[in-house]
Every structure is written in structure tokens, then in C-alpha cells.
Amino acid sequence: MLGGGRLLVLAVSFVLVTGISFSSCAFDNVVKDKLAEIQQLQDTQQALQAVDGLLRSGSYSLAEKVEILNIQAKLYFRQRNFDQALDTVSSVLMIAEEKSWPDVAAVAYKMQGIFHYYQGNFPKALTSYQQALQRYQPLEKKVEQANLYNNIGLVYAAMGQTLKALDSYQLAEVIYKQHGTDVDLVDIRYNIAGLYLRLRRYDLAIEMFNQVQAKRKLFNDQEGLASVRSDLGVTYKHSGDFPRAIEHLLLALNYYRQTQDNYHLASSYHNLAEVYNELHQVDEAQHYAQLALNISEQYKFNAITAGSLQSLAQALFVQGQTEKPLALLHRSSEIAQALDYQQQLRANLSLLPMVYSATGNRVAALKSYQEFIALNHKLSNDQLNEYLAKFESAELKQQVAQLQQSKKLKQLEIAQANQKQNLAIGAVILVLLILFLNYRRQVDRRLKSELAVQVKQRTIELEKLTEQLKQANSIKSQFLANMSHEIRTPLTAIIGQAEAIISGDVDQQYLEKEVEIIHGNSLYLLELINNILDLSKIEANKLELELQMEDLHQILTELANMFTEQAYSKGLEFKITHHLSSPFIVEIDGLRVKQVLINLCSNAIKFTPRGSVNINVSVQKNELIFKVTDTGIGLSYTQIQQVFESFTQGDSSISRRFGGSGLGLCLSEQLARLMNGRIEIDSQLNQGSTFSLIIPFEHSLEQGQVAKAQTVLSKVERPAEQTYFNGTVLLADDHDDNRRLIARFLKTLGLDVIGACNGQEVIDLYADHKPQLILLDIQMPEMDGIEAFTILRQQGCSVPIIALTANAMSHEVAHYIELGFTAHLKKPIERKAFINTIAQYLHCDVSVEDANQSLEQVDMSDLVQQFKSNLALEQQDIVAHLNADNYDLLKELVHRIAGAAQMFGFSMLSRRALDLEIAVKSERYSDVNDLTQLLLNEIDQVLW
């Protein structure tokens, strides 16, 4: 449920009423004093008893009675006793209407609207606000009118009438700019942000909410901060950022608990239930939904009650229940129907078909689904009708203005004709007049016909232009997002490494390696900028080819050197096949040909998680054909049609999963055209792709022909080193730094290594690569080592599986062996034991001393530096998890830090992390803050 915007509620106090005209009535000082005492009471029930006593005394005027009743209504509202509050304000309205006190009636109607709004009765709230506005308008009270426009906007927003809501906010904003305060303007911005949230423009909503949050911090507006945090939480939930959603909702919840604001407390519980339902954490969702339901039913917050019933039904349904969720959904729909709460009805109808299906009632399931479709269409059509109505209204005003102008013109012509009639003979004038009128009628018809055609054409042109602008805006937004990511990534590395060098954090012996990192990222950034500039040159027809005699073998060799190791690091096979004579001299722009092939190969390796990437080069009819074939994710027919567009990738998730600017293929395709060639695509989704670069060429035979021979450029050999083992090891560890370190040890011993970060990846990679040995971490996310081990054995895996874990107590080791693990290796790695175990299960006779000496010579400086860089980020995550009371995530994080720190020789850091992990596991939360501070201090020591 949305936070609902911020209601601008007028304070019902003595000061308010004394600003209202009550004819000749005056206030008695005794009544004033008693009212002042009542308003100082903190106990609402005690204050109500005092007001009741004052009313029974009868010692007050009619104007004073109105003030007493207003205070009584406010106290009932504070108790969330809406029925009594509405009855009381109705009494005020009767007096105001009878005595013709429009200002008193305006305040009373506004209060009535607020009470209905909090009950969730939005149509009645709207009627009351409109009544209040009618009374305020003759009084020229601008700020009060703006307040009402704001509240009316909130009601329209809650009813899903976004255009009317926006119109109301704009009316309020115009008045606030002239007569209001900065706080008023911020409140309007806040409510407009809520409108963006309802329109699912989450990026704009988050940006505006953050602006409002900054302003309210300056104003020290704690209540306003709580409300904007609540809506930020809802926005993050809809955008899929669940950790931030929970963080902001819990901050708002704490404030509402302290202030005992039951309405927003119930709303916060309901929002948390929705988040946990999205995360499929049904126990948490059920807990918060029940809390929201308890409060909303007690205080008759009908809209929240309807939402909480649906959230509870969803949680119970996921747990396997059907009857109770069905009853809860029916209750929710009854309340939503009474409130005309269309959005809640749609949410209920989206869940009902699944519940009915689970009960076996397929007829009811189908009926519910049809009702959902009908309601969805209705809501969509209602919004469209709003746009059409607004458009038609503007068109009608324009037509009326044109008709009035036309009418004046005709009147002038008739007057002129009458003057002529007085000067001419009657019969002649009559004939001329008839001819003139017939002529004008024909002209009018022709002009109207031409105007209709022009209007229709202009409308079509405007529609096309609007669509083009939308597409251009979408492309611009995607381009900016991609460029921001692509440019920031290398810049982050460049700036970080440069700052480390400037600050003297890098040892002299590692300085060259750090500069290489800066150089590599700078080249990547330069390549990205060159791509953009090349594309701009092509589009401006300013890019020229530089044709030279090139040996095609040289280009292919450079490609092999560039991509073989890159493919090898991903576990892919990379090869280049051709039947070309040697040398093979052609007149081409070698730089541009290589630029296109580099892009095609980079994409193939990037989008191929397993398998191979092959380049096949052939010659047909004076055309060079380069076919880049991969076994990657492939493309659908629709994606193939769009893949050469600027800043476009296969789908919106590609840039998030694989990165990239979307420039490469667009630039490659235009370069191919510039060379009078083309790029063809043959691809099937999830089955791989073949990109073919086809360009014409001139073949020089000056250096003679050589018999055709099959040539395969296979993977580049790794640097020569002592090989102690042969084979492939599947290494599973959820901590990236641990995995890189152990992988380096294994590669030093001559082994090929396949890395996995969770149990599911272990199962998938084993099926693809069939390694000879598996090193399996125990504690991992998504699927732990024990579950992965069980599944592997059930699937017939018989290779040795060694438990690799920091859990090295004797009873833990015994437990792993009882489960069937082949052996156990503890972290941190003890090199001799590590080598002995590897040798035992790979059946290789090696010299442990020689192998151990090789491991001792392994350069780990870059891994240590990477560990420290990651540690700085994990330090921030520790603080975030602690502030959000998210002890599960905190426990997982410090467990990983403890293991990695020990691996890299930071024993005190490991001990601090382990102490904190034990405290969280044993739920000693009173010690957590102190232990966290000790850990953070130790991290600072390691980093500095």
C-alpha cells in the first residue's frame, strides 16, 4: 500500500476559530482557559472526558460550542475513532449551515474529508473536500484553497485518476508559489512523486523522493521524513531493490512506533508484508500482514484492511493453504467493492484464479481470471478516456472560438450586402445576393473539406512525431545509462589505482603492475570513446578507408593472440580455421576489418557461458567470408531485427548481465557497409549464433601460391612452468578472493581449474566438464555444499569430492566423512596437506617438497590488494546490515570475511569476524554492536 501522500491538515484549535467571523458572538475568558488546559493534556481519553464535561455544563455561546466540538472531533481523530469524529463534525456542519458561517463550514467539510480519507472512503472524502473548496473560494483564502487542491489530488491519486490528481497538484502549486511557504512546495513535490510511483515511473519517483527527503532534513521535519521513507521503501520494492525497500520501511516503522501513529504503523506493516511476499519469505510476510490487519481492523482503516487481507492470503497460499486464503480474498474484495477501491480489486482478482485452481474449482478460477481481464481493461480504458476527454475539451474550446470568429465575419458580410442593396435595383440585388450566398456556401464547404483533410494529416503527423520522440527519448535514456556504466567502470579502476599510488599505498615492487591496470582500463576507455567518434564520423560521412596490402594471416594471428587466453579463462574452446594460401595478400583496410572481427569475437565470448567460439575464413567469388560461430545464448527473430540499431542489445537485461554500450554491432555493421560489405546473422535463441562478415577484396598473387592446407590456430600455450599434475579440478567457494587464491595454487601445480560460487553452479559445471576432482566449500548461498554433494552422488558422480571449509572441528570433520565426502581440507590452506591430498586422489607421484616450494614462490600481491579493495566495500555492507537489524546477512558476510582473512594471513581480522559471527549465531545481540566496532577497527588497520 502506498504511503498515500501527505495530507495538509488544519490544526483544530482555539486560534483557528478566533480567526472566523461569528457575527457579534464573543468568547468568554473562562471557556478560553478551559480549552487551553484541555489542549495541554497528553492523555487523549482524559482530554475527551474534560471536553464532555464542558459540553454538559452548558456555560458557553454557540461560537464556543463550535470550537469545543472541533476539538472533540480532533481528539476522536487522534484516537482513530472515525465514526465518533464524523458524528461530531456533522454537528458543527449543522450549526454552520444554519447560521450561514461559510468559513466554519469550510473547516468542518475539510475535516470530514480527512476522516473519510483515513477510513479509505475516497468518494466521500472527495465530495467533502469539494464542498469545503466551494465555501473557501468566495473568502479569497488562497493558502486554504491550495491545501484543499492538494488533498483532492491525493484522493484522485488513490482512486487511480492520475490526470485529475496532477491537475489538482498543479492548481495547488501555482497558489503556493505566490502565497505559500517552502514547506508547502516540498509537500506538493512529494505528492507528485507519489503520482510517478503510481504510474510506475520508479526512476523519476526515486529521484523526486530523494530531493524531498533532503529538503525535509533541512526543515527537521521528522514526520515528513518518515512518510517519504515509507514511500521510498514502496518504490524500491516495485523496482526490485528489496534490501533498500526493507531498510527504508523499517526506518519509517520505527518512527511510527515511537509516535504511536497507528494509521501509518498499519500501512508500514502492510508494505513490509508485501516486500517479504515478493522475496517468498512467507513467514515474515504472514507476520507483518497479521500485525497490519490487527491494527487496521481495530481502528477501521478499511483500505489498509483490504490490502492486509490480500497480503495474508498470498502468504498462506504459498504455504500450501487454500480455504483460508479464499475466505480472506473474499473479505478483501467486499471491503474494496464498498470503497470503490479498483486497484485492490484488481490485485485480489490476480490471485483468486490460482487459489481456485488449487482447490480444484476450475470454473471459478476461469471466471475470476475473466473478471480480472475485464477490470484490467476497464482501468486502462478509464485512464485513456481521461486523456481523450482532456484532449476533446481543448479541441472543443478551439472550435467554439473559431465558430465565434466565423460568425462575426459573416455578420460583417451581411451588413455590407445590405448597404449594397440600398444602392441598387431590387431585382438585380436579389439575384446577386442569391448568387453570392450560393457561392459562399460552396466556398465554405470546400474550405471545411480542405480543413478536415489538413487536420487529419496534421494529426497523423503529430502521432508519428510523438512516437519518434518517445523512441528517441528511450534510446537516449538507454544510451546514457549504458555509457554511464561503461565509462564509470574503467574510471573507477583508474582513479582507485592512481589514488593508491599517490597515497603511497603501493609497494615499489608492485608499482609496474598497478600502472598496467591503469593503462589497460585507459585503453578500454579510449576504445569506447573511439567507437562513439567512429560512429559519429560514419553518420556524418566523414570516415574514410585506408586501403593497404595486408597479409590476412597476420590479422588472424593477432586475433588468436588476443582472444585465446580470454576464452580459456572462461573454460571455452577458441580456434580459427581456414584454407588460405600463405602468404595471403589482400588490399583492404586492415584496421577496420580487425575492428569488426574484434567486436564479433568479443561478443561471442561474452555471451557464451560454455562451449566454444570458432572463426572460419573462406573465399567465394572475390569475397572474403569470416564466420564467427558460438554456442552461446543466441537471439530470437525479434532481437535479430533490432541488433544493429544504435545503443541496442538483444533485450533490456543484456546490459545488466553482460555489460556493454550497445555500440559495437551498430558500428561494425556500418563499417562493413563502408567497405562495400555486409554482416549476416544466423541465430536461434539458447542455441548459439553465427555472425558472418562478408567483404569484397583484391587478391595479390605476387608471392606465389602455396598448396591448400588445413590450418587451425589453437589456444595459446600458458607460460612454461613445472607441471606436477594433469587434469581438471572443479573448485567451489562463495568468496571470490578465496576462489582466486586457491585457483592460483592449483594452476601453479599444472591443473586446469573451473570455478563455481554456489552449489547449483557446481552441479551444472560438473555435467558440462566432468572434472577429475571436486573441491567443495560447505557454506555457500543458494545451495550449500552438503546439498550439492548429495545431488551429485544421486546423479551418479563418482569422482573424489573433498570438503573444503573453515569448519575444522573434529566432530565436524567426522560428520562430513559420515556423509560420504572423500576427504576434508581445512581453510586456510596448509600447503603440504593440500599437495598430499591432491596427489593422493589424482593418483600422481610428486615431490611434495618441490611442489610446496613452487607454491611458496606464487606471487599473491595482486590477490591481497584485491582482497583489501573488496574489504573496503564489505565494511560498508557491515554497517548497512547492522543499521537494518539484518542479522542473517550480517552473519553470512562476516563468515566469508573470517575465512578469507585467514587465507590471506590476517589472523586478527579473522578472529574479530569469527567472534561477531558466533555472537550473531547465539543471538547475543547485546554484544553485537561492540564486536562490530572491534571488527571495523581491525579492518581499518588492515586497509591502512
N, C-alpha and C positions, 0 to 999 in steps of 0.2 A: 504494500500500500504506500502511495506517495505521501511525503510529509504534508502536503496539502497547502503549501504556501503560507504566508504569514498574514493573519487577519489583523487589520488595524482596528482594535477595539477601543472605543472611547471609555475613559475611566468614569464610572458612575459614582460621583462624589458630590459633596456639598458645593464645591467650587464650580462644578459643571452646571448645576441647576441655578445658581445665582446669576449665571450669565444668560438666563432665559427670562423672557418677559411674562409675568403673571398678573397683568393688569395692575391693580393697586395693592395686591397682597404683599405682605412683608413677613420676614422670618423673625420668629421670637428667639431671643438670645439663649433661652433655656433649651429650646429644641436644637439650636446650633451646637451648644456644648455637648448635649447628649449624643448627637450624631457624630461629633468629633471623637468622643470617647469610644463609641461603637466601632468606628473605623480603625482605632488603635488596637483593638482586640485581635490577638493572633489565633485564638480558638474560634473556628467558624461557627460551631454549634452554639457556643456561648454568645457570640455576636447575634446569631439568629434569635435566640431567646430574648436578648435585650431589645431587638427591633420589634419582636412580637409584643413585648411589654409596652413599648412606646406606642404602638398602634392601638392597643387595648385601652390606653389611658385617655385617648380622645382629645388630648390637650394640644391640638395643632390645627393649622389652617389647611386649606385644600392644596396650596402650593407645597407646604411642608409634607403633606401626605404623599404627594408625588415623589418628593425626594426620599422619603422613608421607604416607599415601595421600590424605587430604583435600587436603593442599597440592599433591600431584601432580595431582589431578583439577582443582583450581583453575587450575594452570599450563596444563594441556591446554586448559581452557576459554578461558583468555586467548589461546591460540594459535588458538582456534576449531577445535580438533581434537576434535570431539564424540564420535567413536567411541571414542578412547582415554580421554576423560574418563568416558564411560559405563561402559567396562570397569573403570576404576579404582574408581568409586563402587560398582559391583556387588561388588567385593571387600570394600569396607567394610561393605556390607549383609550379606554372608555372616557376617562376624565379629560384627556387632551382633546378628543374629538368633540365632546360635549361643550367644553369651554373655548374651543377654537384656538388652541395653543399649538400652532404648527411645529415650532421648534421642539416642544416636548414630545409631540407625536413622532417627529423625525428620529429623535434619540431612541424612543421606545421601539419603533419599527426596526431600527438598525440592531438593537439588542435582540429583538425577536429573530431576526435573520441569523445572527451569530449562534443563537441557541439551536435553531433548526440545522445550521451547517454542521455543528459538532455532533448532532444526532445522526447526521448523514441524510437528512431530508432536504435534498438540494432544490427541488422545485419550490417548496415552501420558503426556503431561505431566499431564493431569487425574488419571489413575489414581495417578501418583506423588505428587501433592500431597495427594490424599485419604488415601493411606497415611501420609504424614507427619502429617496432621492427627489421624488415629486414635491415633498414638503420643504426640502432644503433649497431647491433651485430658486424660488422667489425670494429667499432670505439672503442670497448673494454670499453664502458661506462657502468659499471656494475650497478650502482645505477639507472641510467635512464632505463636500461633494466628491473630491478626489479619493478620499478614504472609501466612500461607497463604490465608486467605479472600480477601485482595487478589489474590494470584496466581491463585487458582481463578477469580475474577471475570474476570481478563484472558483466561484460556483460554476460558471460556464466551463472552466477547465476540468472540474471534477465530473461534469456531465458529458465531457468529450466534445464540446462545441468550441473547438480551438480558435476559429476565426472570430467568433463573438468575444471570446476571452481576450484575444490580442487587441481587438478594438477597444475594449474596456480599459485594458492596461495603458493603451496609448492615450486615451482621454485623461486618465489619471496622471500620466507622466507630464502632459502639457501643462496641467494645473500646478503640479508640484514644482516644475521649473520656474514658475512665476511666483508662487505663494508658499511652497513647501520648504522642507529642510533637506540636508544631505541624507539624513536617515530615511526620509520618505523616498527619495530617488533610489537609494540602495535597495529598499524593500520592493520597489517596482522591478528593478533588475532581477532580484531574486525570484519574483513570481514569473517573470518572462523566462528565466532559466528553467523553472518548473514546467513551463509550456514546451520548451525544447525537449525536456525529458519525456513528456507525454507523446511528442511527435517522433520519438526515438532518434533524435539528433544528439546522441550521447556525447560526441566530441564537443559540440558547442555548449551543451548543458554543463559539462565538467568545467570548461573554461570560465563560463559565467559564474558558476557556483564558487569557484576558487577566488574570483575577483570579489564577490560579495563577502566571502569568508575573511579576506584581507581587510576589507572596509570595516566589518563588524568587530574585528580585533582592535582596530584603531578606536572605535566607539566604545570599546569594553562592553559590548552587548552580548552577555553570556547566553541569554535566551535565544537571541538571533543566531549565535554561533551553533547552539545545539540543533536548531532547526535546519540550518544549512548543512551541517554534518550528517544529519539524518537523510536529507535528500541526496547528498553526495554518495552516501552508502547505497541508496537505491540505484543511483545512476551507475556506480561501479558494478553493482550486481547485474544490471541489464547489459553492460558492456563486457561482462565475463571476467572482470578483475575481482574475484571473490575475496582474496585477502584484504584488499583495500576496503571493500564493501563492509566486511566484518569489523575492521578497525574503526571506521567512521561511525558505524551504527552503535558500537559499544561505547564510544565517546559520548554520543548523544544520549544513550541509555543511562549512563552514569549521572548525567546532569538531571534527567527527568526523575531518576530515583531520589536524588537529593532534594529536588523541589517538589516532589510528590505530585507531579503533573500527570495524572492518571490517563488523560486522553493520549498525550504523546508517548507515555510509557507503553500503553497498549499497542500503539502504532509501531513503536520500535521493536517490541517483541514479535509482532506480526512480520515486520520486514526481515528480522533475523531468521524467523522460521522459513521465509521464502528463500533466503540465501542458502540455508542448510538443505532445503529440498533440492535446490539446484546442484548442490555438492553431493547429493544422495546420502547425506549423513542424517538418516531418518530419525534417529533417537533425539538428536539435538533439535531437529525440526519439530518433532512432536512436542518436546518440552516447551519450546518458545511459543508454539501455536496455542498450547493449552493455557500458558500464562496470559497471552493476549486475549483469549476467549474468556477467561475468568474475569478480567478487569472490564472488558467491553460489555459483557452481559450484565455485570453488576451496575454499571453506570449508563447502560443503554446507548453505547456508541455503536449504532446499528451498522454503519458502513464497515467499521473495523470488525464487528462480529461476523458479518458476511464473509469478509476476507479470511479471518482466522479459521472459520469452519472449513473453508476450501483448503487452506494450508494443512490443517489437521487431517482432513480426508486424504489428501495426497500422501502424507507421511504414512498413515495407516495402510493405505492401499499398497505402497511399496513394501511394507512389512508383511503383506500377504492377506490382509483382511479385505472383505468386500461389503458385508452387510452394513457395518458401522459407517464406512466411508460413503455409502449410498445414502444413508439417512442424513449424514452431515451435509452432503451436497444439496439435498432437497431443502433442508433448513436454510442454507445459504441462499439458494435461488428464491425462496419465498421472501426473505428479507430484501434481496436485491430487486425483486419484482416490485415490492411495495415502495422502494426508494427510487424506482426507475433508474437503477444503477446498472447501465448497459454493459460497462466494461467487466463488472463482476459476473454478470450472467454469461458473458462470452467465455470467461475463464472457467466457470463451472461446466459449461457445455463442452469445453475442450477435453475435460477429464471424464465426464459421465459415460461416453461410449466405451472407454476402456474398462470402467468398473462394471458396466452392464455385461460386457463381453466376458469378464472374469466370472460373473455369476451364471453365465450360460444363457442369458436373456438377449439373444441376438437381435430380436425385433426391436426391443427398447434401445439397444446400442445403435442400431441403424437410424431409428427415429431421432435420438439425441444428436447423432452426427449431422443429420439433415437440418435440425434446428440450429446447430452451431453454424453450418454453412449459411443458412438464411440470415441469421443475426449478423454474421460477419459481413455479408453483402449489404445488409441494411446500414450498418455503421459506416461502411465505406461509402455507400451512396449518400448517406446523410452529410458526410463531410464534403463530398463532391457537390451536393446540392447547395451547401453553404457558399462554395466558391462560385457556382453558377448564379446563385441569387445575387451575390455581390456584383458579379460581372454584369448581369442583366439590369440591375439597378442603375449602374453607371451608364450603360447603353441607353436606358430609358430616359435618364436625365438629359443626355446629349440629344436624343431625338426630339424631346419636348422643346429644348432650346432652338433646334433647327426649325421646327414647325412654327414656333412663335416668330422667328425671323422671316420665314417664308410668308406667314400671314401678313406681317407688316408690309412686305414687298408687294403683295397682291393688292392690299388696300390702297397703296400709293398708285398702282397702275390703274385701278378703277377710278380713282379721283381724277387722274389725268384724262382718262377716256371720257368722263363726264364733262370736263372742260371742253374737249373737242366737240362733244355732242351739242353743246350750246352754240357753237360757231358754224355748224354745218347743217345741211338739209336733213330733215328727219329720216327720210327713206334711205339716203346714202349712208348716213351714220349708222342706221340699224344694220345694213348689210355688212358694212366694215366691222362693226362690233361683233357680229356673228362669226365672220371670218377670223377676226383676231382671237376670239375666245376658242374657236376650234384649233387654231394654230397653237395657242398657248397650251391647250390640253395635250396635243401631240408632243410638244416640246417637253412638257412635264413628264409625260410617260417615258419618252426617250431618256431624259435625264435620270429619272428614277431607275430605269433599267440599267443604265450605264453605272450609276452609283452602286446598285446592288452587286453588279459584277465586280466593281472595284473593291467594295467592302469584302466580298468573298475571297478575292485574290489576296487582298491585304491580310485577311485573317489566316489564310493558308501560309502566307509568307512569314507571318509572326509566329505561327505554331512551329514552322521549320526552324526559324531563328532561335526560338526558345529551346527547342530540343538540342540544337547545335551548341547553344550556350551552356546547357546542362552537361552535355558531353565534354565540352571544353573545360568546364569547372571541375568535373570528375577527374579528367585526365590531369589537370593542373594539380589537384589535391593529391592524387596518387603519385605524380612526379615529385612533388615537394616532400611527401612522406618518404619515398624511396631515396631521393637524393640526401635528405637529412640523415637517414640511417647509414647510407653508403659512405657519405663524407665524414660523418661523426666517428664511424668505426676506426678508420685508419688514423684520423686526427687524435682520437683518444690514446691510441698506442704511441703516436709520435710525441704528443705533449707529455704523456706519462713517463716515457723513457728519457726524454730530454730533461724533465724536471729532476728525475733521479740522478742524471749525470751532473746537472748544475748543483744539486744539493750535496754532491759528494757521496751519494749512497752506493755507487757502483765501484767495486774494486778495479784497480788499473788493469788487472789481467783479464777482466770481462768487458772492458770498455769497447773493444772492437766488436764484440757480439751485440752489445746494446746499440751501437751505431748501425750495424747491419739490420737490426729490427727497424730502426727509424728509416733507413734507406729503403727497405722493402715496402713499408707502408707508404712512403712518399711516392715510390714508383707506381703503386696501385692507385693512389690519389691522382697522380699525373695521368695515368691511363684513363681513369674515369672522366677527367676534365677533357682529355683529348677526344674521347668518344663523343662528348657533348659538342665540342667545337667541330669535329668532323661532320657530325650530323647537320649542324647549322650550315657548314660550308656546302654540303651536298644540296640542302634545300635551297640555298641561295645560288646554286650553280657555279660555285667558286672553287670547288675541289678538282684538281687536275691530276691525271695519272702520270707516273714517271715510268715509262716502258724501258726495260733493260733486258739484256740477255742474261738469263738466270739458269743455273743448274737445279732442276727440280729435286734432285737427291739432297742437296744442301738444305732446302726448305724442310723436307721430310725428316732429315736428321735432327734439325733444330726442334721440330715438333716432338720427336721421340724423346730427346733430352729434357724437354720442358714438362711433359705430361706422364712419362712412365713412372717416375718416383711418386708423383702425386696420386696416380691411380693405385700404385702399390700400397701406399699408406692407407687407402680405403679398402684394401682387400680385393681390388679389381684387376682384371687382366687387360692390358693395353697393348695393341700391336698395329703395325702399319703393313699392308700387303699391296704389292704392285708387280707388274711385268714390264717395267720400263728398261730401256737400254741405259747403259752407263758410259759416259755421262748423258743426261737428257736435257739439252739446252733449249729453252723456250724464251720468246720475247713477251714478257709480262711485267706488271708492276708487282714485284715480289713482296714488297712491304704490305700492300693491300690484300694480296692473296693470303699471306700468312696471318694478317689481322682477322680475316674472315674465318680461317681454319682454327685459329686460336680460340675464337669465340665459340665456334661449334663444338670443339673438343672440351672447352671449359664447361659448357652447358651439359654436355653428355656425362662428364664425370660428376658434376654437381648433382644432377638429377638421377643418378644411377646408384642405388644403395648397395647393390650386389650384382655380380656377374662380370660383364666385360664391355669394353669400348674398342671398336675396331675402325680403322681408316682403310678404305680400299680405293686405290688410284688406278684409273684406266683411261684409255684414249679411244674415242669413237668419232670418226668424221671430223677431224680437226677440232675436236672439243676435248678439253680436259675435264674429267669427271672425278670429283672427290666425294666419296660416300662415307659419312660418319655415322656408324651404327652402334646403338647402345641397347642394353637390356633394362632400361630404367622405367620411370613412372609413365611415360607415354603421354599422348594428347588425344582428347576427344575431337570429333569433327568440328564442333563449335570453337574449340580452342585453336585449332589449326587455322580457322578463318581469321582469327584476331592476333595471331602470334607475331606478325610482322608490324603491328601498329606501335607507335611510339609509346614508351613507358608502360608497355603491356606485357604481362606474363600469363601463363595458362589459366590461372584463377587467382582470386584475391588472397588465398592462403599461401601462394608460392613464395612471395617475398618474405612472409613471416617465417616460413620453414627453411628456405634455402638462401635468402638474401638476394641481392641483385637489384639493379636500377631499372631493368626493362628496356635498356637502350640497345643492348648487344645485337639482337636479331634484327631490329629495325635498321641499325647502321649496317650490319652485314648484308642485308637484302639490298639496300641502296648502293653499297659498294659493288655488289655483284652486277647490278644494272649498269653502273658506271663503266664496268669492264665488259659491257655488252653480254653479260651472262645472266644467270638466274639461280635461285635456290628453290629446290623442290623438297617436299616433306611427305614421308610415308610413315604413319604412326598409328598405333592402337593403344587405347588407354590401358595402363598397367601391363603392357606387353612390350614396351620399348619403342624406339623411333629410329628413322634413318633420314638424315639431312644431307641432301646432295647439292654440292656447289658445282655448277657447270659453266665453264667459260671457254670462249674460242681462243686459239693460240696459233703462233707461227713456230714450227719445229725446225731447228737448225741441225743439219746432219754433217756439219763440217768436221766434227771429231770422230766420225765413223759410227757404224752400227755395231752393237755387241749382241751376241745371241741372247734371246729372251731367257730369263731365268727367274724362278720364284724367289722373291726377296721378302723376308719378314724381319721387321725391326722389333725385337722383343724388349722386355723390360731391362733398364739399365742395371748393371750389377752394383750391389752395395759395396762400399769401400772395403778393401781387403782387411780381414781380421781373423783371429784364431777361431776356428769353429770347433766347439766341444760337443754340440748336439745337432741333430737334424730332426725336423718335424714342426708341427703346428700346435700351439697352446692357446686355448680359449681362456682369457683372463676376465673375471667379473669382479668389479669393485665400484661402488657408487660414488666414491670420491675421486674426482678427475686427477688430482695431483698424485694420489696413491697409485692410480692405474698407470699414469705415465712413468712413474719411478720404477715400478715392478716390471713394466713392459721393457724399459731400457735395460734392466738386468737380464731379462730373457733374451733380448735381441743381441746383447753382448756375448751371450753363450751360443749364438748362432741359430736361435729359434725364430720362427715366424709367429707373430702374436696377433690375435683377434681380440678386440676389447669390447666389453659389454658393461652397462651401468645398472642393470637390474635383471631379475630372474627371467622375465619374459624375453628379453633380448638374448639371454643365454640359450634358451630353447630354440629360438628362431635361427641364431647363428650356428648352433650345433647341426641343425638339419641341413644348412647350406654348405658348411665347410668340413664337417666330420673331422675335428681335430683329434690328435693322439692323446691329449691330456687336458683336463679342465681344472683351473684354479678358481674356486667358488667362494666369494665372500658370503657371510651369513646374513648380516643385517643390511638390507637394501630396500629401496622404495618399490611400490607397485607389486613386486613379488620377491619375497626373501629367498635366501639361498636354500633353506631346507625344502620349501615348496618346489623350487626349481629342480632340486636333486630328485625329489620324489617323482616328478613328472618325467624327467629324463629316464630314470630307471624303468618307469612304466612303459615308456616308448621303446624300450629295448636298448638303450645306451649302455654299453659295456666298458667304455674306456675308463681309466682311473679318474676319479673325481676327488680332489683334495680340498678340505675345508680350510679356507684362508681367512682368519679372523683374529681380532684382538681378544676374543673371549677364550682365554687360555687356562682357566682354572681346570684342575684335574677332573672334576665331575662334569664340566662342560665338554672337555675333550672326549671323555668316556661316552657321553651322550651322542656326540657326532659319530663315533665309531660304531655305537649300537645301531644308529640309524642306517649304517651301511656305507658311510664315507670311506674311501680307500685309505686316507691318512689325514693328518692335520698339520698345518703350518701356521705359526702364530705371527702376528704383526706386533712390533716392527720385525722386518725380515732379519733372521740370523743367517748370514751368507753361507756358512758351511752346511748347516742343516738344510738350507734351501737347495744348495747344489746337490747334496747327497740324495735328497728326496726326489729331485728331478731326474737324477741319474738312475735311481732305483726303478722308477716307473716308466722311464723311456728306454730302459734296458741298454744304456750306453756306459762303457767303461771309460771314465775320465779321471784325470788327476785333479782331485779336489783342491790341492794347494795351487795348481796353475790356474784353475777356473776362478778360485777365490781371489787370487792376485789380479786377475783381469777385472773382476767386479770392483775391487778396491780402486782401480785406476779409472773407473767410469766417472766422467765429468757430470756432476749433478748441479752445478752452479745455476744453470738456467732453470732447472726444476725448482730449486729452492727459491729463486726470485719469483717464479710463477706462483709458488705456494704463498709467499708473502703478499703478492698482489691480490690473490683470492682471499687471503686472510683479512685484508682491509675491508673488502666487501662483506665478508661474513660477520665482521664486527658490527656493521650497521644492521645486519639482519638480526643479530642477537638482541640489540636494543629494541628493534621493532617488535619482535616476538614477545619480549618481556613486557613492553608497554601495552600490548594487546592481550596479555594474560594467555597467550597461546603456548601452553607448556608442552604440548605434543611436538610442535615444530621446533621449539627450543631444544627439547631432548634429542631429537634426530640430528639437529645441527651440531650440538656440542659433542655428540658421539662421533660424528665424522671428523670434527676438529681434533678430538683426542687421538684417534687412530693416525691421522695424517701427521700431526705434530710429532708423535713418537717415531714415525717413519723417517722424518727429516731431522731427527736429533734434538728436537725442542722438548726435552723431558718435563721441565717445569710447566710449560704451556699444556702439555698433555695431561699432567696431573691436575691442573686447575680445571680443565674441561671435564675430566672424569669426575672430580668432586661435585661439580654442578650437575652432571648427568645423574649421579647417584641420588642427589637431593631431590631432583625432579621425579625420578622413578619412585622414590619412597614417600613422595608428596610432603616433603618437609619445606613447604612454601615459605615459612618464616625465615629460612636460611638462604633462599634463592637470591634475594637482592644482594646480600653481602658476597656470596660466592660469585655472582655475575660480575660484580665490581672487581673482584680479585682477578677473574679471567680477563676482563677488559684491560686492566692494568698490565697483565702479563703480555697481552697482545701488543700493547704499546711498546713494551720493552723489546719484543721480537722485531717489530717494524722499524724501530729507531736504533 
